Protein backbone atom coordinates (compact mmCIF):
# COMPACT_ATOMS: atom_id res chain seq x y z
CA UNK A 1 0.00 0.00 0.00
CA UNK A 2 1.31 3.41 -0.91
CA UNK A 3 0.87 6.23 1.50
CA UNK A 4 -0.84 9.34 0.16
CA UNK A 5 1.27 12.48 0.28
CA UNK A 6 -0.12 15.24 2.49
CA UNK A 7 -0.18 18.81 1.29
CA UNK A 8 -0.21 21.96 3.39
CA UNK A 9 -1.30 25.49 2.67
CA UNK A 10 1.30 28.26 2.55
CA UNK A 11 -0.37 29.79 5.62
CA UNK A 12 0.04 26.55 7.59
CA UNK A 13 3.70 26.31 6.57
CA UNK A 14 4.29 29.93 7.58
CA UNK A 15 2.61 29.45 10.96
CA UNK A 16 4.52 26.22 11.62
CA UNK A 17 7.84 27.90 10.79
CA UNK A 18 6.82 30.85 12.94
CA UNK A 19 6.58 28.55 15.96
CA UNK A 20 10.30 27.89 15.62
CA UNK A 21 11.47 31.37 14.60
CA UNK A 22 9.20 33.58 16.69
CA UNK A 23 7.96 31.50 19.61
CA UNK A 24 11.11 29.63 20.57
CA UNK A 25 10.04 26.06 19.90
CA UNK A 26 12.68 23.64 18.68
CA UNK A 27 12.14 22.04 15.27
CA UNK A 28 11.72 18.67 16.95
CA UNK A 29 9.08 19.92 19.41
CA UNK A 30 7.10 21.79 16.77
CA UNK A 31 7.24 18.93 14.26
CA UNK A 32 6.04 16.40 16.83
CA UNK A 33 3.22 18.59 18.08
CA UNK A 34 2.02 19.28 14.53
CA UNK A 35 2.48 15.70 13.33
CA UNK A 36 5.08 16.67 10.75
CA UNK A 37 8.33 15.24 9.52
CA UNK A 38 11.14 17.28 11.02
CA UNK A 39 12.95 17.73 7.69
CA UNK A 40 9.87 19.35 6.13
CA UNK A 41 9.55 21.80 9.02
CA UNK A 42 13.26 22.65 8.82
CA UNK A 43 12.84 23.39 5.11
CA UNK A 44 9.88 25.69 5.85
CA UNK A 45 11.86 27.46 8.59
CA UNK A 46 14.77 28.03 6.20
CA UNK A 47 12.40 29.34 3.52
CA UNK A 48 10.72 31.74 5.95
CA UNK A 49 14.10 33.01 7.18
CA UNK A 50 15.18 33.61 3.59
CA UNK A 51 11.93 35.42 2.77
CA UNK A 52 12.29 37.64 5.84
CA UNK A 53 15.80 38.44 4.70
CA UNK A 54 14.49 39.61 1.34
CA UNK A 55 15.39 36.55 -0.72
CA UNK A 56 12.85 35.70 -3.39
CA UNK A 57 11.77 32.06 -3.27
CA UNK A 58 13.00 30.23 -6.36
CA UNK A 59 10.01 27.93 -6.69
CA UNK A 60 7.42 30.71 -6.92
CA UNK A 61 6.71 33.18 -9.68
CA UNK A 62 5.88 36.44 -8.00
CA UNK A 63 3.72 39.20 -9.35
CA UNK A 64 5.27 42.68 -9.45
CA UNK A 65 3.15 43.61 -6.43
CA UNK A 66 4.41 40.60 -4.46
CA UNK A 67 8.00 41.46 -5.39
CA UNK A 68 7.49 45.05 -4.26
CA UNK A 69 5.96 43.89 -0.99
CA UNK A 70 8.88 41.55 -0.39
CA UNK A 71 11.40 44.31 -1.12
CA UNK A 72 9.60 46.66 1.25
CA UNK A 73 9.42 44.02 3.99
CA UNK A 74 13.16 43.40 3.67
CA UNK A 75 13.76 47.15 3.87
CA UNK A 76 11.56 47.41 6.96
CA UNK A 77 13.50 44.57 8.62
CA UNK A 78 16.82 46.27 7.85
CA UNK A 79 15.60 49.64 9.13
CA UNK A 80 14.26 48.08 12.33
CA UNK A 81 17.64 46.43 12.97
CA UNK A 82 19.40 49.76 12.35
CA UNK A 83 16.96 51.56 14.66
CA UNK A 84 17.63 49.01 17.40
CA UNK A 85 21.38 49.50 17.04
CA UNK A 86 20.98 53.28 17.20
CA UNK A 87 18.81 53.04 20.33
CA UNK A 88 21.44 50.91 22.06
CA UNK A 89 24.24 53.25 20.99
CA UNK A 90 22.31 56.29 22.22
CA UNK A 91 21.66 54.65 25.58
CA UNK A 92 25.34 53.77 25.90
CA UNK A 93 26.46 57.30 25.03
CA UNK A 94 23.95 58.82 27.42
CA UNK A 95 25.16 56.52 30.22
CA UNK A 96 28.78 57.54 29.55
CA UNK A 97 27.82 61.22 29.53
CA UNK A 98 25.94 60.78 32.80
CA UNK A 99 29.00 59.12 34.37
CA UNK A 100 31.25 62.00 33.24
CA UNK A 101 28.94 64.65 34.65
CA UNK A 102 29.07 63.18 38.17
N, C-alpha and C positions, 0 to 999 in steps of 0.2 A: 504494500500500500504506500502510495506517495503522499506526503504531507503537503497540504495546500499552503502556499506562501501567503503570509499576512501582509497587508499594506496599511500604511498609516498616513494620516493627513499631515500636511506641512505644519499645521498648528500644533498637532500632537507632538511632532518631532521637536518643534521649537520649545514647547513647554517642558518636555522631558529633558532636553539639553539645559534648559534654564534651571532645573532642579540642581544640576551639578555646578553650573557656573555662578548662579546667583544665590542659591539657598544652601550651599555648602554640603550637599550630599556627595558621597563618593559614587563613582560610576557603578561599582558593584551593588551598593545599597539601592540606588535608583533603578537599576536594571532589574534587580530581584523584585522590588516592590511594584514595578510596572509590568512584570512578566515578559521582559525583553531579553534578548541576547546582548551580553555586555559589549561585544564588538560593534553592534549596530548603534548602541547608545554613544559609544566613544566616537564613532564616525559623525553622528549628529552634533555632538559637542564640538568637535573640530570644525565642522561646517559653520556652526553658529559663531564660534570665535573668529573665524575668517571673515564672515559677513560683518560682524561688529567692527572688525578692523578695516573694513572698506574693500575687501576682496570680493570680486564678483564670482558667484558660483559658476563653475564651468559647465555643469550639466543643464543649466537653465538659460533660456533665451529671455532676456529682459526687455521690456518695453522702455522707451526713452524716459517715461515718467518713473519707472522703477529704478532705472540707473541713476536718475537725478536724486531720487529719495535716498538711495544707498550712498551716493557721494555726500549728500547733506548729513546723513547720519554719521558717516565717518568723520566729517568735519566737526560735528557737534562733539563726538567722543574726544577728538584731539583737543578741541578748545576747553572741554571740561577738565581734561588732564592738566592742560596748561594753567587753567584757573586754580586748580588745586595746588599746583606747585607754587604759584604766585602767593596764594594765601599762606602757605607754610613759610615761604621766604619772608613775607611781611611780618608774620608773627615772630619769627626768629630775630629779624632786625629790630622790631619794637622791643623785644625782651632785652637785647643787647643795649639798646639806647636807654632803657629803663635802668639797667644795671650801672651804666656809666653816669647817670644823673644822680645816683645815690651818694 
